[in-house]
Each structure stands twice: as C-alpha cells, then as structure tokens.
Amino acid sequence: MLLVNLYKVHLKKRYTQSEVVKATKLSPVTVNKIFNSTPHDFKFSTIEKLAKFIGCNALDLIIEVPSERTF
C-alpha cells in the first residue's frame, strides 16, 4: 500500500493545514487525511500539488507500507 507521508517534510517546514489548503486549493478534508496519514485513494494531481507547494519531488512524499491483505 502506498501512503502520502508529510511527516518528515512537516517537521522541517512546519506548515499548518490551513496554509496547505490555501496554497494548494485542496479541500480541508483531503489535507486533513494527508496530515493524519489516513489511507485514502489520492489522485496523482493531489500529490503533485503538494510537492509543488513544498518544493520537492512527488516521489519524496510517497512511502510504501506492507499491506495486510495478500492477493
């Protein structure tokens, strides 16, 4: 499973959720899910907006965690 991880970036930059919402035009609900690392189906455009705002590569925001399900 892939998750959007803002933990390292958030610790360095200290953005608030409201700052991210204003700058990226993402919904507050989406930003809240990202800040809380809630598993959710995010669009690539969402991750690209976040990366552009933060000034990093989109792949820097994505981490892979072991899935509980096996296929």
N, C-alpha and C positions, 0 to 999 in steps of 0.2 A: 504494500500500500504506500502511496506517495502522500506526503503531507507538506503543507506550506509552513516553514519554520522561520518565524521572525525573532526567535529568542536571542540569538547572537547579535543580530542587527539592532534589535530593540535596545539591548544593553549598551551598545556603542552610541546610538543616536538619540535614544530617549524620546521617540515620537509618541504623542498621545493618540488615542483612537480618533478623536475629533480632528486632529491635524491631518491624519491619513485620509479620513473621509473627505475633508475639504479639498485636499490636493489632488486626490485621485478620482473624485466623483463616484466612488464606490458606495454602496449602501452601508449604513451603520451596522446592519445585521451581518453582512458579509465581513466587514472589518472586524467585528466582534468575534466571529467564528475563527478568523485567521489568528487574532491575538490570543485566543484561548486554545489554539491547536485542535479545534473541533473537526473531526473527519467530515468532509463535505466535498461534493463534486464542484471544484472551482474551474472556471474557464481559463484557458491559457491567456486570454486578454486581461483577466484579473491579475494574474501573476506578473504579466508584462507591465501593467500599470504600476504595481507595487515596486517592481525592480527599477523602473524608470524614476519613480519618486525618490527611492532610497539611493539610487546611483550605483546599482550593482547589476550583475548578470542574473537573469531569471533562474538559472540553474543553482545559483547560490542560495535561493530561498526554498528549494525543494529537497526534502530528505526522504529516504525510503526506510520504512519500518516494517518489521515482519508482520505478515498478515496472519490472522488467527484461522482463516479458512484455507483449505487446500483444495485445489481444483483437480 
